[in-house]
Amino acid sequence: MEFDDDLKEIDDKLIKELHNIARDKVEYWDVRSGVSHGATIDFTDLKSKEISSHYITECGIRAFINGGWGFCVLKDLNRKAILTGFQKAITLARLSESLCKHKFKIDERDPLIKSFNAQIQQKLEDIDIEEKILLVKHHEKVASDYSSKVKNTHTLYIDGHANSILINSFHNNITQDLSFLRLFSLVYTQEEGVLQRAINSVGGIGGYEIINTEKAENLSEKSAKEAVDLLKAKSPIGGKFTIIVDPKLTGTMIHEAFGHACEADLVLNNDSILKDKINEKVASEAVNIIDNPTMNQGKKFGVPYELFGCYFVDDEGIPSQKTTIIKNGILKNYLHNLETSSRLDTVPNGHGRSSSFSARPQVRMGFTFLEPGDWSTEEIIKDTKKGILCEDFQYGYTDPSTGNFQFKCKFSYKIENGEKRELMRDVSLSGMILEVLNKISAIGKEINYSDGMCGKGGQSIRVCDGGPYIRIDDITVGGLN
């Protein structure tokens, strides 16, 4: 791997000096340093809002003593700054330890010494900024020209490339070379006082080849078509219905309404409905939920890049791994970082993640999904005499402490006598997630996924979620009528 010059001062001599300073002073420490550069191109209604590039050097230093953390952030990666910041982190850890309520130890881990490189077909640095601007302008024009009913368009392009190094008291020495790209399209339409919108995106770990996929090429046209189609749709009368949920909405439900409650920091803070429920039945026996952010999954879904929510190791140096959250309806695991796994006397499972090198790792999801069953989509629809088929997600609300959720769907269709009928809009779903997981009566055999950004604790990270089509009985559905 070609190592960035700004990281070359973090050499064996400096690492040895850090170990010597920390000896007998702290129980655990880590240093995460990175150099990232990339571009942001933001257009609204065919006009540029932002065209920018960045080059950022960052370093986050943590020290730990008996439950107390010290954290120091640097923008200068020279040797002197790192040594000074390291001493500050130790001082802060001592102060924190004297004030913290929960005393615990970080369990020792075997050292990991390895370099990780994402596979890239077309380097982002080889693409001129003018070409990226033309790409965004093209998508804006496609969406704007689609129909006279299109009133507003928004296209956002973001890419980034980062070199990083992680060292810690376990004698880890992990270097990474990663790049990502995301293209986002939002279209508003209006007719006879009715306003509708559609949002789509494509993102992945890789290079500019992500833009050359069919999904990316059709992104803005898809948003425009969906927003226009929704203008003629009718809103349903609310009530209790059997619903069929598509993979995107399945993934949203699994991630937002259930997945956050699996994050062990929320469990420890009494903010999760899943507290004290390990090895208890929380869903129907057919339900299996996984978080698997390991790399090399893109081929499964026919894309020439890695999934947006995947990674080699988390931001504490723990390898990404498949974690079974629910098995046959039984809650088996929470998602952990080093702190939560130590406090709950279990092993970390690679879910300590941060939005940048200068942000503290939190417990976060990666690629969370419901495993497939044995129904075809056609069989699920045909077997449903009366219901609603709900597709994609617009926005929503969840509360992991109670399991309460409310989601607004993008598209919905009436199901009558096993047949898909007219399109509906402004359909919302609400309920309690543990009740919903016990009302699943059919699970499809084909899984799909979507990508996005997830916010928590002031940080936003890349994630994926997904699943198959599923059928859920007796769900509260709302509409404008």
C-alpha positions as CSV (number, residue, x, y, z in Angstrom):
1,M,0.0,0.0,0.0
2,E,1.2,3.5,-0.9
3,F,1.4,5.2,2.5
4,D,0.6,8.9,2.7
5,D,3.5,11.1,3.7
6,D,1.6,12.7,6.6
7,L,1.4,9.3,8.2
8,K,5.0,8.3,7.9
9,E,6.0,9.7,11.2
10,I,4.0,7.0,12.9
11,D,6.8,4.6,12.7
12,D,8.2,1.8,14.9
13,K,10.2,4.2,16.9
14,L,7.2,6.4,17.8
15,I,5.0,3.3,18.5
16,K,7.7,2.0,20.9
17,E,7.8,5.4,22.7
18,L,4.1,5.4,23.1
19,H,4.1,1.9,24.7
20,N,6.9,3.1,27.1
21,I,5.0,6.2,28.1
22,A,1.8,4.3,28.7
23,R,3.4,1.5,30.8
24,D,2.0,1.5,34.4
25,K,0.0,4.6,33.6
26,V,-3.0,3.4,31.6
27,E,-4.7,0.0,31.1
28,Y,-5.6,0.5,27.4
29,W,-4.8,3.1,24.7
30,D,-5.3,3.5,21.0
31,V,-4.2,6.0,18.3
32,R,-6.2,6.3,15.0
33,S,-4.7,8.6,12.4
34,G,-5.8,9.2,8.9
35,V,-5.5,11.4,5.8
36,S,-8.6,11.8,3.7
37,H,-9.4,13.7,0.5
38,G,-12.4,13.9,-1.8
39,A,-15.0,16.0,-3.5
40,T,-18.5,17.2,-2.9
41,I,-20.7,18.5,-5.7
42,D,-24.2,19.7,-4.8
43,F,-26.7,21.0,-7.3
44,T,-30.3,22.2,-6.9
45,D,-32.6,23.1,-9.7
46,L,-29.7,22.9,-12.3
47,K,-27.6,25.4,-10.2
48,S,-24.6,24.6,-8.1
49,K,-24.9,25.0,-4.3
50,E,-21.5,23.6,-3.5
51,I,-18.4,22.4,-5.4
52,S,-15.6,21.7,-3.0
53,S,-12.7,19.4,-2.3
54,H,-11.0,18.6,0.9
55,Y,-7.7,17.3,2.3
56,I,-8.0,16.5,6.0
57,T,-5.4,15.1,8.4
58,E,-6.8,13.8,11.7
59,C,-5.8,11.9,14.8
60,G,-7.9,10.6,17.7
61,I,-6.0,9.4,20.8
62,R,-7.8,7.5,23.6
63,A,-6.5,6.4,27.0
64,F,-8.4,4.2,29.5
65,I,-8.1,3.6,33.2
66,N,-10.6,1.6,35.2
67,G,-13.8,2.8,33.5
68,G,-12.5,6.3,32.7
69,W,-11.7,7.5,29.1
70,G,-9.5,10.3,28.0
71,F,-9.8,11.5,24.4
72,C,-7.6,14.0,22.5
73,V,-8.1,15.2,18.9
74,L,-5.2,16.4,16.7
75,K,-5.1,17.9,13.2
76,D,-1.3,17.9,13.1
77,L,0.2,14.5,12.7
78,N,3.9,15.3,13.5
79,R,5.7,13.3,16.2
80,K,5.8,16.0,18.8
81,A,2.0,16.7,18.5
82,I,1.2,13.1,18.9
83,L,3.4,12.6,21.9
84,T,1.9,15.8,23.5
85,G,-1.7,14.6,22.7
86,F,-0.9,11.2,24.1
87,Q,0.1,12.7,27.5
88,K,-3.1,14.8,27.5
89,A,-5.3,11.8,26.9
90,I,-3.6,10.0,29.8
91,T,-4.3,13.0,32.1
92,L,-7.9,13.1,31.0
93,A,-8.3,9.4,31.6
94,R,-7.1,9.8,35.2
95,L,-9.6,12.6,35.7
96,S,-12.4,10.7,34.1
97,E,-11.6,7.6,36.2
98,S,-12.0,9.6,39.4
99,L,-15.4,10.8,38.4
100,C,-17.0,7.8,36.5
101,K,-19.7,5.6,38.1
102,H,-19.1,2.4,36.2
103,K,-15.7,0.8,36.9
104,F,-14.6,-1.9,34.5
105,K,-11.6,-3.3,32.7
106,I,-11.0,-3.6,28.9
107,D,-10.3,-7.2,28.1
108,E,-7.0,-8.0,26.4
109,R,-7.1,-9.0,22.8
110,D,-4.6,-10.8,20.5
111,P,-2.6,-8.4,18.4
112,L,-3.6,-7.8,14.7
113,I,-0.9,-6.6,12.3
114,K,-2.3,-6.3,8.8
115,S,-2.8,-4.0,5.8
116,F,-6.2,-3.8,4.2
117,N,-6.9,-2.5,0.7
118,A,-10.2,-2.1,-1.0
119,Q,-10.4,-3.3,-4.6
120,I,-10.7,-0.3,-7.0
121,Q,-11.2,-0.5,-10.7
122,Q,-11.1,3.2,-11.5
123,K,-9.3,5.5,-9.0
124,L,-11.3,8.6,-7.9
125,E,-8.1,10.7,-8.2
126,D,-7.9,9.8,-11.9
127,I,-11.2,11.5,-12.6
128,D,-11.1,15.2,-13.1
129,I,-13.4,17.4,-11.1
130,E,-14.9,18.8,-14.3
131,E,-16.1,15.3,-15.3
132,K,-17.7,14.8,-11.9
133,I,-19.5,18.2,-12.3
134,L,-20.8,17.2,-15.7
135,L,-22.1,14.0,-14.2
136,V,-24.1,15.9,-11.6
137,K,-25.4,18.4,-14.2
138,H,-26.5,15.5,-16.4
139,H,-28.5,13.9,-13.6
140,E,-30.1,17.3,-12.8
141,K,-31.1,17.8,-16.4
142,V,-32.5,14.3,-16.8
143,A,-34.7,14.8,-13.8
144,S,-35.7,18.3,-14.7
145,D,-36.6,17.4,-18.3
146,Y,-38.6,14.3,-17.4
147,S,-41.9,16.2,-17.0
148,S,-43.4,19.6,-16.7
149,K,-44.7,18.4,-13.3
150,V,-41.1,18.3,-11.9
151,K,-40.8,21.5,-9.8
152,N,-37.5,20.9,-7.9
153,T,-34.5,18.7,-8.3
154,H,-31.5,18.0,-6.1
155,T,-28.4,15.9,-6.9
156,L,-25.6,15.3,-4.5
157,Y,-22.2,13.6,-5.4
158,I,-19.7,12.8,-2.6
159,D,-16.5,10.8,-2.8
160,G,-13.6,10.2,-0.6
161,H,-10.3,8.3,-0.3
162,A,-8.5,7.7,3.0
163,N,-5.2,6.2,4.2
164,S,-5.2,5.3,7.9
165,I,-3.3,3.6,10.7
166,L,-4.5,2.2,14.0
167,I,-2.2,1.3,16.8
168,N,-3.0,0.3,20.4
169,S,-1.9,-1.3,23.6
170,F,-2.8,-4.7,22.2
171,H,0.2,-4.2,19.8
172,N,-2.2,-3.8,16.9
173,N,-0.8,-2.1,13.8
174,I,-3.5,-1.9,11.1
175,T,-3.2,0.2,8.0
176,Q,-6.1,0.7,5.5
177,D,-6.6,2.2,2.0
178,L,-10.3,2.8,1.3
179,S,-12.4,4.9,-1.1
180,F,-16.1,5.4,-1.3
181,L,-18.6,7.2,-3.6
182,R,-22.3,8.1,-3.2
183,L,-24.7,9.7,-5.6
184,F,-28.1,11.0,-4.3
185,S,-31.1,12.2,-6.2
186,L,-34.2,14.0,-4.9
187,V,-37.1,15.1,-7.1
188,Y,-40.3,17.1,-6.2
189,T,-43.3,17.2,-8.4
190,Q,-46.6,19.2,-8.2
191,E,-50.0,19.0,-9.9
192,E,-53.3,20.6,-8.9
193,G,-52.1,21.4,-5.4
194,V,-50.6,18.0,-4.8
195,L,-46.9,17.9,-3.9
196,Q,-44.9,14.6,-4.0
197,R,-41.3,13.6,-3.8
198,A,-39.0,10.7,-4.5
199,I,-35.5,9.9,-3.2
200,N,-33.0,7.4,-4.5
201,S,-29.3,6.9,-4.0
202,V,-26.4,4.6,-4.9
203,G,-23.3,4.2,-2.9
204,G,-20.4,1.8,-2.3
205,I,-16.8,1.1,-1.3
206,G,-14.7,1.4,-4.5
207,G,-13.9,3.8,-7.2
208,Y,-15.6,5.6,-10.1
209,E,-16.8,2.3,-11.5
210,I,-19.8,2.8,-9.1
211,I,-21.1,5.5,-11.4
212,N,-21.0,3.3,-14.4
213,T,-23.5,0.8,-13.0
214,E,-27.1,0.6,-14.4
215,K,-28.5,1.7,-11.1
216,A,-26.4,4.8,-11.0
217,E,-27.0,5.7,-14.6
218,N,-30.8,5.5,-14.2
219,L,-30.9,7.2,-10.8
220,S,-32.3,10.6,-11.6
221,E,-34.8,9.3,-14.1
222,K,-36.1,6.8,-11.5
223,S,-36.6,9.5,-9.0
224,A,-38.5,11.7,-11.5
225,K,-40.7,8.9,-12.7
226,E,-41.6,7.9,-9.1
227,A,-42.4,11.4,-8.1
228,V,-44.6,11.9,-11.1
229,D,-46.4,8.6,-10.7
230,L,-47.3,9.5,-7.1
231,L,-49.3,12.5,-8.1
232,K,-52.1,10.4,-9.4
233,A,-52.1,7.9,-6.5
234,K,-54.9,8.0,-3.9
235,S,-54.4,7.9,-0.1
236,P,-56.0,5.0,1.8
237,I,-58.5,5.0,4.6
238,G,-56.7,4.0,7.8
239,G,-57.2,0.9,9.9
240,K,-55.8,-2.5,10.6
241,F,-54.5,-4.4,7.6
242,T,-52.3,-7.3,6.5
243,I,-49.3,-5.7,4.7
244,I,-46.6,-7.0,2.4
245,V,-43.3,-5.1,2.8
246,D,-40.6,-4.9,0.1
247,P,-36.9,-5.4,0.8
248,K,-36.1,-1.7,1.3
249,L,-38.9,-1.2,3.8
250,T,-38.0,-4.5,5.5
251,G,-34.4,-3.3,5.9
252,T,-35.6,0.0,7.2
253,M,-37.8,-1.7,9.8
254,I,-35.0,-4.1,10.8
255,H,-32.4,-1.3,11.1
256,E,-34.4,1.6,12.6
257,A,-37.1,0.0,14.7
258,F,-35.1,-3.1,15.8
259,G,-31.4,-2.7,15.1
260,H,-30.8,0.3,17.3
261,A,-32.3,-1.5,20.3
262,C,-29.6,-4.2,19.7
263,E,-26.7,-1.7,20.3
264,A,-25.3,-2.6,23.6
265,D,-24.5,1.0,24.7
266,L,-28.3,1.7,24.6
267,V,-28.9,-1.5,26.5
268,L,-26.5,-0.4,29.2
269,N,-28.1,3.0,29.4
270,N,-31.6,1.5,29.8
271,D,-32.6,2.9,26.5
272,S,-33.4,-0.4,24.8
273,I,-36.5,-2.5,24.8
274,L,-34.2,-5.6,24.5
275,K,-32.5,-5.1,27.9
276,D,-32.3,-8.4,29.8
277,K,-33.8,-10.4,26.8
278,I,-30.8,-12.4,25.7
279,N,-32.0,-16.0,25.0
280,E,-35.6,-15.0,25.2
281,K,-38.1,-15.3,22.4
282,V,-38.7,-11.9,20.8
283,A,-40.0,-12.8,17.3
284,S,-41.7,-15.7,15.4
285,E,-39.6,-18.8,14.9
286,A,-39.2,-18.1,11.2
287,V,-37.3,-14.8,12.0
288,N,-33.5,-14.7,11.7
289,I,-31.7,-11.3,11.9
290,I,-28.1,-10.8,11.1
291,D,-25.5,-8.0,11.0
292,N,-22.8,-8.9,8.6
293,P,-20.5,-6.0,7.5
294,T,-17.7,-8.3,6.2
295,M,-16.2,-7.4,2.8
296,N,-16.6,-9.2,-0.5
297,Q,-20.4,-9.2,-0.5
298,G,-20.9,-7.0,-3.6
299,K,-20.7,-10.0,-5.9
300,K,-23.7,-11.6,-4.2
301,F,-25.8,-8.6,-5.4
302,G,-24.3,-8.3,-8.8
303,V,-22.4,-5.0,-8.2
304,P,-18.7,-4.4,-9.1
305,Y,-17.9,-2.8,-5.7
306,E,-18.2,-3.5,-2.0
307,L,-21.4,-2.7,-0.1
308,F,-21.6,0.8,1.5
309,G,-22.0,-0.5,5.1
310,C,-19.1,-3.0,5.0
311,Y,-15.6,-2.7,6.4
312,F,-12.5,-4.8,7.1
313,V,-12.1,-3.9,10.8
314,D,-14.1,-1.6,13.0
315,D,-12.6,1.6,14.4
316,E,-11.2,-0.2,17.4
317,G,-9.3,-2.8,15.3
318,I,-11.8,-5.6,15.8
319,P,-12.3,-7.6,12.5
320,S,-15.8,-7.3,11.0
321,Q,-17.8,-10.5,11.4
322,K,-21.2,-12.0,11.0
323,T,-23.2,-11.5,14.1
324,T,-26.4,-13.5,14.6
325,I,-28.8,-11.2,16.5
326,I,-32.0,-13.3,16.3
327,K,-31.9,-17.0,15.6
328,N,-35.3,-18.8,15.1
329,G,-37.0,-16.0,17.0
330,I,-34.6,-16.1,20.0
331,L,-32.5,-13.0,20.8
332,K,-28.9,-14.3,20.8
333,N,-26.6,-11.3,20.7
334,Y,-26.3,-7.5,21.1
335,L,-23.9,-5.5,19.0
336,H,-20.7,-4.5,20.9
337,N,-17.6,-2.3,21.0
338,L,-14.7,-2.8,23.4
339,E,-16.4,-1.0,26.3
340,T,-19.8,-2.7,26.1
341,S,-18.4,-6.2,25.6
342,S,-16.1,-5.7,28.6
343,R,-18.9,-4.4,30.8
344,L,-21.2,-7.2,29.8
345,D,-18.5,-9.9,30.0
346,T,-18.6,-11.0,26.4
347,V,-16.4,-10.7,23.3
348,P,-16.5,-7.6,21.0
349,N,-18.0,-8.3,17.6
350,G,-16.7,-5.5,15.5
351,H,-19.3,-2.8,15.9
352,G,-17.2,0.1,17.3
353,R,-17.5,2.7,14.6
354,S,-16.9,6.4,14.2
355,S,-17.6,9.0,11.5
356,S,-14.0,10.2,11.3
357,F,-10.6,9.6,12.8
358,S,-11.2,12.5,15.3
359,A,-14.5,11.0,16.6
360,R,-14.9,8.5,19.3
361,P,-16.2,5.0,18.3
362,Q,-19.7,4.2,19.2
363,V,-21.7,0.9,18.9
364,R,-23.1,1.0,15.4
365,M,-24.6,-1.3,12.8
366,G,-23.0,-2.3,9.5
367,F,-25.1,-4.4,7.2
368,T,-28.2,-5.5,9.1
369,F,-30.8,-7.7,7.4
370,L,-33.6,-10.2,7.8
371,E,-32.6,-13.6,6.4
372,P,-34.7,-15.0,3.5
373,G,-37.4,-17.7,3.9
374,D,-39.0,-20.0,1.3
375,W,-41.8,-18.0,-0.2
376,S,-41.7,-16.4,-3.7
377,T,-43.0,-12.8,-3.9
378,E,-45.7,-14.0,-6.2
379,E,-46.8,-16.6,-3.7
380,I,-47.0,-14.1,-0.9
381,I,-49.2,-11.8,-3.0
382,K,-51.4,-14.6,-4.3
383,D,-51.9,-16.0,-0.8
384,T,-53.1,-12.6,0.6
385,K,-56.8,-12.0,0.1
386,K,-56.9,-8.5,1.3
387,G,-54.0,-6.2,2.2
388,I,-51.6,-3.5,1.2
389,L,-48.2,-3.9,-0.6
390,C,-45.8,-1.3,0.8
391,E,-42.6,-0.4,-1.1
392,D,-39.7,1.8,-0.1
393,F,-39.3,4.3,2.7
394,Q,-39.8,8.1,2.9
395,Y,-39.2,9.0,6.5
396,G,-40.2,7.9,10.0
397,Y,-39.7,7.9,13.8
398,T,-38.5,5.2,16.1
399,D,-37.9,4.8,19.9
400,P,-35.6,2.0,20.8
401,S,-36.5,2.2,24.5
402,T,-40.1,1.2,23.7
403,G,-40.0,-0.3,20.3
404,N,-42.5,2.2,19.0
405,F,-42.2,3.2,15.3
406,Q,-43.9,5.0,12.5
407,F,-42.8,4.9,8.9
408,K,-44.2,6.6,5.8
409,C,-43.9,4.5,2.7
410,K,-43.1,5.7,-0.8
411,F,-45.3,3.5,-2.8
412,S,-48.3,1.3,-1.8
413,Y,-50.7,-0.9,-3.7
414,K,-54.0,-2.4,-2.7
415,I,-54.1,-6.2,-2.7
416,E,-57.5,-7.8,-3.4
417,N,-58.1,-11.5,-3.9
418,G,-54.4,-12.2,-4.3
419,E,-53.8,-9.5,-7.0
420,K,-51.9,-6.2,-7.0
421,R,-54.3,-3.3,-7.6
422,E,-54.1,0.5,-7.8
423,L,-51.2,2.6,-6.6
424,M,-51.6,4.5,-3.3
425,R,-49.6,7.3,-1.6
426,D,-49.1,8.8,1.8
427,V,-49.4,5.4,3.5
428,S,-47.9,5.2,7.0
429,L,-47.3,2.2,9.2
430,S,-47.1,2.2,13.0
431,G,-46.7,-0.3,15.8
432,M,-44.4,-1.9,18.4
433,I,-41.5,-3.7,16.8
434,L,-41.6,-6.8,19.0
435,E,-45.3,-7.3,18.3
436,V,-44.6,-6.9,14.5
437,L,-41.8,-9.5,14.6
438,N,-44.2,-11.9,16.0
439,K,-46.9,-11.2,13.4
440,I,-44.7,-12.1,10.3
441,S,-46.6,-14.8,8.5
442,A,-44.5,-15.2,5.3
443,I,-40.8,-14.5,4.4
444,G,-39.6,-14.2,0.8
445,K,-36.7,-16.2,-0.6
446,E,-34.9,-13.3,-2.5
447,I,-33.0,-10.7,-0.5
448,N,-32.0,-7.2,-1.5
449,Y,-30.4,-4.2,0.2
450,S,-30.3,-0.4,0.3
451,D,-27.5,1.9,1.4
452,G,-27.6,5.1,3.4
453,M,-26.2,7.2,6.2
454,C,-27.2,6.6,9.8
455,G,-27.0,9.2,12.5
456,K,-26.3,8.7,16.2
457,G,-24.6,10.7,18.9
458,G,-23.8,13.5,16.5
459,Q,-22.1,11.2,14.1
460,S,-23.2,9.9,10.7
461,I,-21.8,6.7,9.3
462,R,-22.4,4.6,6.1
463,V,-24.7,1.6,6.5
464,C,-26.7,-1.0,4.6
465,D,-29.9,-2.8,5.5
466,G,-32.2,-5.2,3.7
467,G,-34.1,-8.4,3.6
468,P,-36.7,-10.1,1.4
469,Y,-40.4,-9.4,0.9
470,I,-42.3,-10.2,4.1
471,R,-46.0,-10.4,5.1
472,I,-47.1,-9.0,8.4
473,D,-50.6,-9.5,9.8
474,D,-52.8,-6.9,11.6
475,I,-50.7,-3.7,11.3
476,T,-52.0,-0.2,11.9
477,V,-52.1,1.7,8.6
478,G,-52.7,5.4,8.3
479,G,-53.4,7.7,5.3
480,L,-54.7,11.2,4.5
481,N,-58.3,10.0,4.2
